């Protein structure tokens, strides 16, 4: 039996008056509440809470499926209109929120340090006119809003342009007559335009009938055409900037497991020549399949042939080596346990020395540990703050070859030491020594050992007394951090600087005092715009100039497994 839906709209003069009076009363209460709220941030906090209430009410009233039984219920015209108003209202709220964010970002960027006393060097924070952008202001908002650094920088620049070049369009977005994305789009086309041209473009668009109904492409093309008409040089610079920012080659993860995407954007003539060469090589592969291809397999598609041709074209003549880092879990021992064990060993040695009939055994020259020290535990931190050697387990020593002063445990006095466990490859699991031998023999892999805390999954450390970290220490920091340690920054560690958290020589060149920072965030830290410290386990706590704190964690093999 089907469900019939009956839409009705009961309305009488009396009901209309009553509804109008209730609405007017709600408006008066809302105005009183807004007046009671002080700063814009308090108003926004209230708006966030109201939005959360709206969501929970919508969710509570929604029809939910009970198992496999589909349920439905009739609705009247009031409920239907309520949902429509909820959709349009939330859309308008999001647009106005973006306009609020743009103004807040532009004002935040205008706050900068200004020299107050040249003799003492005392500075004070001042707010400049809209259009000024303080150094590293984008780094503050990137961390606060959980944005990528490039996204925050682009958004801040666009917000400044929207507030300074298109104030009329911004006001229209706040009133709800146009969505904010149109303001942002026009502002991006006016980046290099003069103030006079910006005013003419903005006024022309506001005066054009039907501008509120234009789509993305029409708004963009119209704004660009007007800039080109009135200021050709500005349009040319805008195109050049867009082309420069878009040019490059990137790798993206694919939705299909085990697959990835390679994206290339560049001048049309270069892309055409690359594609022509790949297409020609793919045709040759189709006519003359490479040796080793199975004739029984299905015929490869043209796209697959092009990928094979591109691979051969790019990798031909390149020396590409693969490195597998063997993670060796180690068990952290508390200082009290270690001191007790060392005290027992010292007592035993003293007794042996006092006994004239039992001379203490000399340390053998074959690399085995001295009396009182386990063959599977590294030496404790020595008192001279010099690097110490760490014996590796049999499953790691045969493949890593990473012995020496740089591959040891921590060289400082710490509250714990480490004992080694089984060897493992991150993301694969524990492996026997014969598998390592197979990797070397069959694939020619370069293997590196990394000691990993079995509790946290974080790589242990090495040290040196010099300012510059040794290649092995640099590799350790890159392996531990993986990316820039600033909040939300994803720049890979191998393209980052190695920064001393506490400046050298006050801070040693040791793992717990080194972090991977990209050049932009390294400058922000060096110029005292940001401050951070690092724990022994590699956890970084960042503090912004407004006093907000953010915590970033080192890469952990536990997350990758």
N, C-alpha and C positions, 0 to 999 in steps of 0.2 A: 504494500500500500504506500503510495507516494505521499510526500508531505507537501501540503499546499501552503504558499506564502502569501499573506494578505497585507498589503501596505496601506496604511491609513494615516491621516494627518488631522487629528481633532484640533480645531482652533476656533475660538470664539472671542468676542471683544473682551469679555471678563478675564478669560485665561491669558490673553495677550497682555493686559494691564498688570495682572499678577506677576507674570514672568518678567515683564519689564522692570517692575519694582524690585523684584529679587535680584535681577542683574545689576541694577543701579546700586543696591546695597552692597553687593559683592565688590563692585568697582570701588566704592568708598572705603571698604575695609582693606582692599589691596593697596590703595593709595596710602592709607595710614601706615600699613606695614612697610611699604617701600620708603616712606619718609622716616620711619623708625630705624631702618637699616642705614648704617653710616657709609662706609667706603664702598666703591664699586666691587671690591673683592667679596664683601659680605653679601651684596645683592646677587652676585654670581653663585655664591655658595647656596643661597636660598633657591636660586633657579635650578641648581643641580639637584637639590633635595626634592623639589617639586617634580622635576623630570623623572626621578627615581620612583616617586609615588605614582605618577601617571603610568609608568611601565608596569609596576606591580598590579595596579588596578586592571589594566588591559589584560595582563597575563592571567589574573585570577578569574576574570570573566570569560576567558577564551574556552572554546569547546575542545576537550582533550579526548583522544581515542582511548577507549578502555580495552586493552588487549587487541584482538583482531576484529572487534566489533566496531564498525563505523557508526558514529553518532552524529546527529544533527538536531537543530532546534529552530523553530521559526523566529524571525526577527521583524520588528516593526520599523517604520521609516525613521523614527528618532534614533534608534541604535545604529541604523545604516549611516545616517548623517553624522552621528557622533564619531564613528570610525573614520569617515572621510575627513572630518575636521581634525581628528587626531593626526592623520597623515599629513595634511597640509600645514597644520600648526607646528608639528615637529620639523617639517621642512623649513618653514619660515624661521623657527627658533634656531636651527642649525646655521642658516644663512646669517642671521643677525649675530649669532655667537662668533662666526668667522670675522664679521666686521669689528666686533668688540676685540677679538684677539689681534686683529691688524693694528688697531689704535694702541692697544696695550704694548704690542711688540715695538711699534714705532717710538713710543715714549720711553720704553725700557732701553732701546738702542741709543736714545739721546742722552742718557745719563752717563757721564764720564768723569774721570778724575781731572781736577784742575789745580795747578800750582797756586798755593795761597801765599806762602812765604818763601822767597827765593833763597834767603840766607839759611833757613833750617831745612828747606825741602819739604815742608808740610803741604799736603794736598787735601782737598775736600771734594766731595761728590757734588756735581751741579748738573742740572737738566738743561740741555741746549734746546734750540728750536727743532721742530720736526724736520727730519732730513739728515741730522747728524747721526753717525753710527760709531759707537765706541768699539775699540778693539776687544775681541773675544766676547762681545755680548752674545753672539750666537752660540758660543760654547755653554753659557749659563742656561739658555733656554733649551738647548738640545738635551741637556741632562734633566731639566725640570719637566719637560714635556715628553720625554722618552722618544725623541726624534733622532734620526741619523744626523751627524754633523752637517753633511751637505744639504740635507733637507731643511734643517733649521736655518742655515745660512741663506738658502734660496728663499725660504718663507719670510725671513726677516727683511731681506732686500725688497721683496715684492710688497710687503706690508708698508714699508717706508714710501715706496712709489705710490701705492694706493692712497695713502694719507696726504701726500704732498702734490701729486700730479692729477688725481681724480677725486677731489673732496666732494664734488657734487654727486658723482656716482656712488660714492661711499655713503652719503647721506640718504640717497634713494634706497640703498640696500638696507640701511637701518630702519627706514620707514616701511620696508617690506614690499616696495613696488617692483624691485628687480632682485634677483639672487646675487649673492656676493661673488660667485664665480665669474660673472660678467665684469665686475669691477677689477678683479685680479687679472683677468685676461687682457682687458684694455690697458691696465697699468704696465703689464709686461711688454706691450707693444710701444709704450711711451718711455722706455728706459733711457734712451739716448736723445729723446726729443727735448726741445727747449720749453721753458714754462709757457711761452706764448702759444706754441703749437699744441701743447697739452691742453690748454684751456679751450682752444678752438675745436679740437677733436672731441673733448668731453661735452661741450655745449652742443655740438652738431649731433651727437648721439642722443643726448637728452631731448633734443627738439624733434628727433625723427619719430614719426608715428609708427607704432608697432615694434619699437625697440625691445619692449618687454617680452615679445613673443619670439625674438630671434634665437636661433640655435648657436651652438659653439662655432661652427665653421663660418657662419655669416658674421658673427660679431668679430671674430679674428680677422677675416678678410677685409671687413669694412674699416676697422681701426688701422690695419696696415695700409690700406689704400689711401686713407686720409693723411697718414703720416708721410707716405711717399709723395702725395700731391703737394703738401705744404713744406716738407722738409726731407728731401731725398737723401741727404747725407746721414740723417738719423736713422732712416729706414735701412740704409746700407749697413750701418754699424750694428743694428739689431740683428740683421740676417747673418752677419759675420760672427757675432757672439753666439747665436743659436747654433750655427754650424760648428764652431769650435767646441762648444760644450757637448755637442752630440757625438763628435767624432771619437771613435775608439773601438776596441774589441773587448767583449765581456763573455764570461761563462756564467750560465744560469742553471740552477737545478731544474730537472724536468719532472713532470708529474708521474712519468713512468719510472718505476724503480730501476736503478742501474743505468739510466740514461741522463744525458745533460745536453744543454743547448749552447751553441757558439754563435754569438751575435756580433756582427760587424757593421758599423755605420761610418761612412766616409764620403768623399767627393764621388759624384756619379761616374766620372770617367775611370777612377781607380777601381770602384766596385765592378764596373762593367768589364774591365780587363781581367780582374781576378775571376769573375764568374765565367768569362769566356775561356780562360785557361783551364779551369776546373771542368767545364763542360766538354772541352776538347779532349782532355785526358780521360774523362769518363767514357767517351765514345771509343777511345783506343782500348780501354780496359774491357769494354763490352765485346770488341772484335778479337782481342787477344787477352784472355783471362790470365792472371798471374799464376805462376807455377804453385802447386800445392792446393789449389781450389778443388773441392770435391765436385766432379761432374754430375753426381747423382742429386746434389742439392738443387733446390728451386732457383730459377734464374733471378739474379738480383735486380731490383728495380733501378730506375734511372737515378733516383735520389740516393740509393745506397752506393751506386757506382760513383756518384759525385763526391760522397763522403770519403770513400776509399781514395779517390784521386786527390782530394784536398789533403788527406792525411799524408800521402806519399809526397806531395808537393811541398808541404810545410816542414815535415820532419827530415827530408832528404838532406844529408850533410850535417845535420845537427847532432851534437853529442849530448844525448839525453840519458841521465843516470837516475836510478831510483834508489831511494833511501828508506829503509824500514827501521823504525825506532823500536827497540825491544824494551818494553816496560818491565822492570824488575821490582815487584812489590817488596817493600821492606817494612818491618814491624817496629814502631816507635817504642822506645823504652824510656820510662820516666827516670829523672835524674837520681831520685833516691835509690831505685833499684840498681842503677849503674854504679853509684858510689859505694853501695854495700858490697857489690860484687868485686869492685876494685880494692876495697879495704880487705876483703878476704884474701884476694890474690897477694896483696902486699904483706899481709901477716904470714902467709905460707912462704913467701920469698925470704922474709926476715928469719923465720925459723930455720930455713935451709941454710942461710948464711951463717947463723950462729952455731950451727952444727958443723964442726970441723971435719967430720967424716963424710959430709954431703955438700959438695960444692954446687952452687947454682948452675943450672944448665945454660950454656950460651945459646943465643938465638941462631938457629941454623941458617945457612946461606942459600937454601933452596927455595926461599920464599914462604915457608911455612910459618905460622904465628909463633911468637915467643911463649914461654910457659905462662899459664894463667889466662891466655886469650883464646877464644874460640876461633876455629877456622872459618866459621860462617858469619862472624860479626865483625863489622869494621872497627877500626881504631877510634877511640873517643876523641873529641876535639882536643888538640894539644894546646899547651899554654903559651906558645909563641905566635899564635895566630897565623901560622903558615899552613899552606895546603897539605892535606894528608891523603894518603892512598887508601882506597877502599877495595878490599878483595872482593872479587865478583864470584857469583855462584858458578858451578860447573856448566850450567845451562846457558850462561850468558858470556862467560869469559872466552869460550872457544870461538864465538862468532863476532863479538864486538871489537875485541882488541883495543878496548878503551881504557887500558891501564895507564897509570902515570899520575902526576900531581894534580892535573886538572879534572880528573874523573872521580875524585873522592867525595867524601861526605863533607858536611859543613866544617869550615876552618875556624869558627868562632866558638866561644864558650856558650853553650846553650843548655837548656833544661832537658834535652833528650838526645839520644843517639839512635841509630838504626841497625837492625839486623836484616840481612837479605832473605828473600823468599824465592819462589819459582819465577822463571822468566815467562813473559807473556807479550803478545803483540796487541796493541790497543785495537779494540773492535773485533778481535778474533778469539782471544782467550789464551789459556796456558798451552804451551807447546814444548815438546821434548827437543833435546839437542839435535837429533837427526833431522828434524824439520828445518832447523836453521842451516844445517849443512846443505840440504836440498835447495834452499833459497839461494845460497851462494853459488852452488854448482850449476843450477839450471837457469837462473835468472840474472846472475851477476849482481845481485843487490848489494848495496853498501849498508851494513848493519851498524847501528849505534845503540849503545846501552844507555838507559835512563833509569835511575833509581826512583821509585814511586812510593809515596807513603801509602801503606795498605789501608789505612783508616780513611784518609781524605781523597786519595787518588791523585794528589798533587805531586809533581816532580820534586825531588830533593835537590840539594844545591852543591855548587862548587865555588871556589873563591880564588882570588889573587891579590897580591899587595900593590899592584900597579893601578894606574888610573883607568887605562883602557882595558876593557874586559877581553880575556883571551878568546880565541875562536870557539873553544869548547864551552866557556861560560856564556858567550853570546848565543850559542846554539841551545844551551840549557834554558835561558830566559825566553827565547822564541818558542821552544817546545812547551814550556810551562804556560805562557800567556796566550799564544796563538794569535791574538789580536791586540791592538792598542788597548791599554788598560783604562782609558777614560770612559766614563759612562756612555753607552750607546754607540761608541765608535767601533767600526768593524774593519778598519784598515789592518791588513794582515801583518803579523809581527815581523816577518822578514823584510818588510818595507818600512819599519819603524826605527827610531833612534832607541838606544839603550840608555835610559836615564838613571842617574843616581838619585834615589828618593831623598836621602840626606846627602848634601853636596860633599864630594870628595875634597880634601882628605878626612873631614870629620866623619863621613860615612864611608865604610869600606866598599871595595869592589867585590861584592859577594851577592849571592842570589837573593837573599832577603832584603837587599838594599838596591836592587836593580829592577827596572820595569820597562816594558816596551811601550813607547809613546810615539804617536805619529808627530810629524814636525809641527803641525798647528797646535796640538795640545801640549807638546813639549815647550813651545814658546809661551803658552799661557801659564804653564807652571813656572818657567824660568823668570818670567816678568811679574811673578807674585800675584797674578790674577786668580789663580787657583792654588790650593795647598792640599797635599795628601801625605799619608804615611802608610807603611806596609807592615803587616804582621809577619811573624816568622813563617807562617803557612802561606804567604803570598797574597793575603787579602788586603786590598787597597781601600782606604776610606778617604774620600774626596770631600773637601769643604769649599763651597763657593764664596764669592765676595759678600753675599747676603747671609751667610751663615748656614745655609742648607747643606746637609751631608748626604753623600751617595756612596754605596759600597759596591765594588766590583770584585769578582772572584776569579782566580786562575782557572785555566782549563783543567778538567779532571777526566782521567781515563774512565772513571766510573760512569760519567755521562755518555761516553762514546761507546760503551760496551753494550 
